[in-house]
Amino acid sequence: MSEMGLLIGLTGGIASGKSTVAGLLSDAQIPIVDTDQLSRELVEPGTPALMAIVDAFGPSILQPDHQLDRGALRKRILADPHARRLLEEILHPPIRQLAQARARHLAETHPIVVIVIPLLAEESVYPHYRWLDHIVAVTTTPALQHARLLTRPGIDGQQADQLLQAQVRDDRRRAIADFCLDNSGDLAHLQRQVGALLRELQKRITD
């Protein structure tokens, strides 16, 4: 076994089931570094990233308690591709830096570490994650993604369409992935795939 554990990137479209897969892996005692969670840490009140977002988008992007108004920001970036790029320029570099630091620290004591990176397949994102050992993509059907999005608070049919249209297609995710998990079936089907994935990763550790 190598000195450090395997660093596994987990990606997938919105409402594809990444969180479910991450939960199954966590249940198997695999540590998870979630870049969405890191982004929340980075925009806490008083942080440099939040101040940069306010400078770029104005104080109306804040709630009365000075927390980031995520709903308002989501509407801005869905309506304006330039605004989305601007937000990514602010947040992506510190997210990458923090994700890599935490993952490598965990890999010193764990054989497998999973880093959840929703936007990994995007051309502007993928080159910055060459330090990953393997990539796992979670895929499903657009109809299922749309239906799942409608169950989320504050998302209507139009926003669901916009969110899906703003993302790369699953064929792009498959192109960069070493392993693909199909989440268009039931939970038991997904659990079997995750079990097979873990067995294959364990083989790669011991080979």
C-alpha positions in Angstrom: 0.0 0.0 0.0 1.2 3.5 -0.8 2.1 6.0 1.9 -1.1 8.0 1.1 -4.6 6.8 0.5 -6.4 7.0 -2.8 -8.0 10.4 -3.6 -11.3 9.7 -5.3 -13.3 12.5 -7.0 -17.1 12.0 -6.9 -19.1 14.0 -9.4 -22.5 14.1 -11.1 -25.2 16.5 -12.2 -27.6 18.3 -9.9 -30.1 15.9 -8.3 -28.2 12.9 -9.7 -27.7 11.3 -6.3 -24.2 12.4 -5.4 -25.3 13.0 -1.8 -26.8 9.6 -1.5 -23.6 7.9 -2.8 -21.5 10.1 -0.5 -23.8 8.9 2.4 -23.3 5.3 1.5 -19.6 5.7 1.3 -19.5 7.5 4.6 -21.5 4.6 6.1 -18.6 2.4 4.9 -16.2 4.6 7.0 -14.9 6.5 4.0 -14.1 10.1 4.9 -15.9 12.6 2.7 -14.7 16.1 1.7 -17.6 18.0 0.2 -16.8 21.1 -1.9 -20.3 22.4 -1.5 -19.8 22.3 2.3 -16.4 24.0 1.9 -18.1 26.8 -0.2 -20.4 27.4 2.7 -17.6 27.7 5.2 -15.8 30.1 2.9 -18.7 32.5 2.7 -19.5 32.8 6.4 -19.9 36.4 7.6 -16.6 38.3 7.7 -14.7 36.0 5.4 -12.7 37.3 2.4 -14.8 35.3 -0.1 -18.1 36.8 1.2 -16.7 40.3 1.1 -15.5 39.7 -2.5 -19.0 38.5 -3.4 -20.6 41.6 -1.9 -18.1 43.8 -3.8 -19.1 42.0 -7.0 -22.9 41.7 -6.6 -23.8 44.4 -4.1 -25.1 44.3 -0.5 -28.6 43.1 -1.7 -27.0 39.7 -1.9 -27.0 39.5 1.9 -29.7 38.6 4.3 -30.5 40.9 7.3 -28.2 38.7 9.5 -25.4 39.3 7.0 -25.5 35.7 5.8 -25.3 35.1 2.1 -28.8 35.0 0.4 -28.3 31.8 -1.6 -31.7 32.0 -3.3 -31.1 35.5 -4.5 -27.6 34.6 -5.7 -28.8 31.5 -7.5 -31.4 33.6 -9.4 -28.6 36.0 -10.4 -26.2 33.4 -11.8 -29.0 31.5 -13.6 -30.1 34.6 -15.4 -26.6 35.9 -16.2 -23.7 33.7 -17.4 -21.3 36.5 -16.7 -22.4 36.6 -13.1 -21.9 32.9 -12.8 -18.4 33.1 -14.2 -17.6 36.0 -11.8 -18.8 33.9 -8.8 -16.7 31.0 -9.9 -13.6 33.2 -10.2 -14.2 34.2 -6.6 -15.0 30.9 -5.1 -13.3 28.1 -7.1 -9.6 28.8 -6.2 -10.1 28.8 -2.4 -12.4 25.8 -2.6 -9.8 23.8 -4.6 -7.0 24.8 -2.2 -9.0 23.8 0.9 -10.3 20.6 -0.7 -6.8 19.4 -1.6 -5.4 20.3 1.8 -8.1 18.5 3.7 -8.2 15.4 1.4 -4.4 15.0 1.6 -4.5 15.3 5.3 -7.1 12.6 5.6 -5.3 10.4 3.1 -2.4 10.2 5.6 -4.5 8.0 7.8 -7.2 6.6 5.5 -6.8 4.2 2.5 -9.6 6.0 0.6 -10.8 9.6 0.7 -13.7 10.8 -1.4 -13.9 14.5 -2.6 -17.4 15.5 -3.8 -17.0 18.0 -6.7 -20.3 18.6 -8.5 -18.7 20.7 -11.4 -15.7 18.5 -12.0 -16.6 17.7 -15.6 -16.7 21.3 -16.7 -13.7 22.3 -18.9 -12.7 25.2 -16.6 -12.7 23.0 -13.5 -11.3 19.6 -14.5 -7.7 20.6 -15.2 -7.4 21.9 -11.6 -8.1 18.5 -10.1 -5.4 16.4 -11.8 -4.2 15.4 -8.3 -7.2 13.0 -8.0 -6.3 9.3 -8.4 -9.7 8.2 -9.8 -13.0 9.8 -10.7 -16.5 8.4 -10.0 -19.5 9.8 -11.9 -23.1 9.4 -10.8 -25.5 9.5 -13.7 -29.3 9.4 -14.0 -32.0 10.5 -16.4 -32.9 14.2 -16.9 -36.5 13.4 -16.1 -35.5 12.0 -12.7 -33.3 15.0 -12.0 -36.1 17.4 -12.9 -38.6 15.5 -10.6 -36.1 15.5 -7.7 -35.4 19.2 -8.1 -39.1 20.0 -7.8 -39.1 18.5 -4.3 -36.5 21.0 -3.2 -37.6 24.2 -1.4 -37.8 27.3 -3.5 -37.3 25.5 -6.9 -40.1 25.6 -9.5 -40.3 24.1 -12.9 -38.6 27.0 -14.7 -35.7 27.1 -12.2 -35.3 23.3 -12.5 -35.0 23.7 -16.3 -32.5 26.5 -15.9 -30.4 24.5 -13.4 -30.3 21.5 -15.7 -29.5 23.5 -18.8 -26.6 25.3 -17.0 -24.8 22.0 -16.5 -22.7 19.8 -18.7 -24.2 16.6 -20.0 -23.6 13.2 -18.6 -21.6 12.1 -21.6 -18.9 14.6 -20.6 -18.9 13.1 -17.0 -18.5 9.6 -18.4 -15.6 10.8 -20.6 -13.5 11.8 -17.5 -14.7 9.0 -15.2 -12.9 5.8 -14.2 -16.2 4.5 -12.7 -19.8 5.3 -13.4 -22.7 4.7 -11.1 -26.2 4.6 -12.6 -28.8 6.1 -10.2 -31.9 5.7 -12.4 -33.0 2.6 -10.4 -33.9 2.0 -6.8 -31.7 2.5 -3.7 -30.8 -1.2 -3.6 -29.5 -1.0 -7.2 -27.3 1.9 -6.2 -26.1 0.2 -3.0 -24.9 -2.8 -5.1 -22.9 -0.6 -7.4 -21.3 1.3 -4.5 -20.3 -2.0 -2.9 -18.7 -3.2 -6.2 -16.9 0.2 -6.4 -15.5 -0.2 -2.9 -14.3 -3.8 -3.7 -12.5 -2.6 -6.8 -10.9 0.3 -5.0 -9.7 -2.0 -2.2 -8.1 -4.2 -4.9 -6.3 -1.3 -6.3 -5.0 -0.4 -2.9 -3.6 -3.9 -2.3 -2.3 -4.6 -5.8 
